[in-house]
Amino acid sequence: MDKQILEQKLSAVINNVNAVVVGKEQVLEYLLVGLLSSGHLILEDVPGTGKTLLAKSLAKSLACQMRRIQFTADLLPSDVTGINFYNQQAGQFELRQGPVFTNILLADELNRATPRTQSSLLECMEERQVTIDGVTYPLETPFMVIATQNPIDNHGTFPLPEAQLDRFMMCISMGYPTEEEELAILRRFTVRNPLESLAFVITQQEIKELQALVPTVFVSNEVYSYLIAIVTATRSHPEISFGVSPRGSLQLLKAAQARALLRGRDYVVPDDVKALIKPVLAHRIILKDSFRGETNRSDELLDRLVAGISVPTEAILESR
């Protein structure tokens, strides 16, 4: 895909979403990074901050199928993946596909479901496939899970296990709008909901072409070393029980390549890695018991870790 066309398509998606959502440019960039790098994301915050609206706005901007699951305590795994039912007229079992058979899956309030139901997403997120009654069905490309969840101390929530969290590329907090942003929200939604008139601006094939470009983005030896130094530091810190896994390292690398592509570059710079450290790594580290109750402790630890690691200053393209 031509570089100019690439920039036009990505700008069109950003403008489309901004026509609905007010003041979430940074969160939108994270979503696009996840889309380009075939990653899954969690949007976490208190109810009513626009998590679902943002996810729907992105999905409607893409010419892809989107399905939504409202996770509740009584939701069953088969409600997510699908089930084989007996068709009496045909005299045989037939597959009734669940909502996971889609391109963009909006898993609304994921942590309201029981761990058993949460686990139904593990295979489709990692292997892009679903196994029902011993038969494996591949999922269509692109496939992306955008999950929303409420703070864990809210009533009726179940904490996501570490294995589930590790499969999400990023965990992002929406945050409250500023006074000016909230005023713009009220004015924008007074007459009508702009989401209803939103149309797609990029096709499914174009998304695949963009995703194919991400692995081609150049990464220098200096950037590799910088990334590995950060990840390794999480595994030896005295306040961390378990550091970032190799899956986390790979996710950070892919996200940095996608961010570089979004910024119009065909190479990764240290700032690409640094900008994504907290959204990609914070939910992957497990703090020791004495620190678990402290607010934003993971973000603070990562800030300190990164501050102690020297940033490459040599020309990034020297080793190309």
Long-range contacts (C-beta under 8 A, 24 or more apart in sequence): 1-206, 1-209, 1-210, 1-213, 3-264, 6-210, 6-213, 6-261, 7-264, 9-201, 9-202, 9-206, 9-210, 10-210, 10-262, 12-61, 12-201, 12-202, 13-58, 13-61, 13-62, 13-201, 13-202, 16-57, 16-60, 16-61, 16-198, 16-199, 16-201, 17-54, 17-57, 17-58, 17-61, 19-194, 19-198, 20-53, 20-57, 20-188, 20-194, 20-195, 20-198, 21-50, 21-53, 21-54, 21-57, 22-177, 22-181, 22-184, 22-185, 22-188, 23-177, 23-178, 23-181, 23-184, 24-50, 24-54, 24-174, 27-54, 27-172, 27-174, 28-54, 28-58, 29-259, 29-262, 30-170, 30-172, 30-279, 31-55, 31-58, 31-146, 32-58, 32-258, 32-262, 33-170, 33-255, 33-258, 33-259, 33-262, 33-276, 34-144, 34-146, 34-169, 34-170, 34-255, 34-258, 35-62, 35-142, 35-144, 35-207, 35-211, 36-210, 36-211, 36-213, 36-214, 36-258, 36-261, 36-262, 37-169, 37-211, 37-214, 37-251, 37-254, 37-255, 37-257, 37-258, 38-142, 38-143, 38-144, 38-211, 38-254, 39-144, 39-168, 39-169, 39-170, 39-251, 39-254, 39-255, 40-125, 40-144, 40-145, 40-146, 40-147, 40-167, 40-168, 40-169, 41-144, 41-145, 41-146, 41-147, 41-168, 41-169, 41-170, 41-171, 41-172, 42-110, 42-147, 42-148, 42-149, 42-165, 42-168, 42-170, 42-171, 42-172, 42-283, 43-146, 43-147, 43-148, 43-149, 43-172, 43-173, 43-174, 44-148, 44-149, 44-150, 44-151, 44-171, 44-172, 44-173, 44-174, 45-150, 45-151, 45-173, 45-174, 45-175, 46-150, 46-151, 46-154, 47-150, 49-174, 49-175, 49-176, 49-177, 50-174, 51-148, 51-174, 52-106, 52-108, 52-148, 53-195, 54-174, 55-104, 55-106, 55-146, 55-148, 56-106, 56-195, 57-195, 57-198, 58-104, 58-146, 59-104, 59-106, 59-146, 60-195, 60-198, 60-199, 60-200, 61-198, 61-200, 61-201, 61-202, 62-103, 62-104, 62-200, 62-202, 62-204, 62-207, 63-200, 63-202, 63-203, 63-204, 64-102, 64-103, 64-104, 64-142, 64-200, 64-204, 64-207, 65-102, 65-103, 65-104, 65-140, 66-102, 66-103, 66-104, 66-105, 66-106, 67-99, 67-100, 67-101, 67-102, 67-104, 67-105, 67-106, 68-99, 68-105, 68-106, 68-108, 69-99, 69-105, 69-106, 69-107, 69-108, 70-108, 70-109, 71-107, 71-108, 71-109, 71-110, 71-111, 71-112, 71-113, 71-117, 71-118, 72-109, 72-112, 72-113, 73-112, 73-113, 73-114, 73-156, 75-113, 75-114, 75-117, 76-117, 77-116, 77-117, 77-119, 77-120, 79-117, 80-117, 80-120, 80-121, 81-120, 81-124, 81-130, 81-132, 82-130, 82-132, 83-132, 84-132, 84-133, 95-132, 95-137, 98-130, 100-124, 100-130, 100-139, 101-130, 101-137, 101-139, 101-140, 102-140, 102-143, 103-140, 103-142, 103-143, 103-144, 103-204, 104-142, 104-144, 104-146, 105-143, 105-144, 105-145, 105-146, 106-146, 106-147, 106-148, 107-145, 107-146, 107-147, 107-148, 108-147, 108-148, 109-148, 109-149, 109-150, 110-147, 110-148, 110-149, 110-160, 111-149, 111-150, 111-152, 111-157, 111-158, 111-159, 111-160, 112-150, 112-156, 112-157, 112-158, 113-158, 114-158, 115-158, 115-161, 118-158, 118-160, 118-161, 118-164, 119-161, 119-164, 121-145, 121-164, 121-167, 122-163, 122-164, 122-167, 125-167, 125-168, 126-167, 141-208, 142-204, 142-207, 142-208, 142-211, 162-242, 162-286, 165-283, 165-284, 166-245, 166-247, 166-248, 166-284, 167-247, 168-283, 169-251, 169-254, 169-255, 169-280, 170-255, 170-276, 170-279, 170-280, 171-279, 171-282, 171-283, 172-279, 210-261, 213-261, 214-254, 214-257, 214-258, 214-261, 215-254, 215-257, 216-266, 217-257, 217-258, 217-260, 217-261, 217-265, 217-266, 217-267, 217-268, 218-266, 218-267, 218-268, 218-317, 218-320, 219-253, 219-256, 219-257, 219-267, 219-268, 220-267, 220-268, 220-312, 220-316, 220-317, 220-318, 220-319, 220-320, 221-319, 222-270, 222-312, 222-314, 222-316, 222-319, 223-256, 223-268, 223-269, 223-270, 223-273, 223-312, 223-316, 225-312, 226-270, 226-273, 226-309, 226-311, 226-312, 227-252, 227-253, 227-256, 227-273, 229-309, 230-273, 230-277, 230-281, 230-305, 230-306, 230-309, 231-281, 233-305, 233-308, 233-309, 234-281, 234-285, 234-302, 234-305, 237-301, 237-305, 239-287, 239-288, 239-291, 239-297, 239-301, 240-285, 240-286, 240-287, 240-288, 240-301, 241-286, 241-287, 241-288, 242-285, 242-286, 243-285, 244-281, 244-284, 244-285, 245-284, 248-280, 248-281, 248-284, 251-280, 252-276, 252-277, 252-280, 252-281, 255-280, 267-316, 267-317, 267-320, 268-316, 269-316, 270-311, 270-312, 270-316, 274-306, 274-311, 277-302, 277-306, 278-302, 278-303
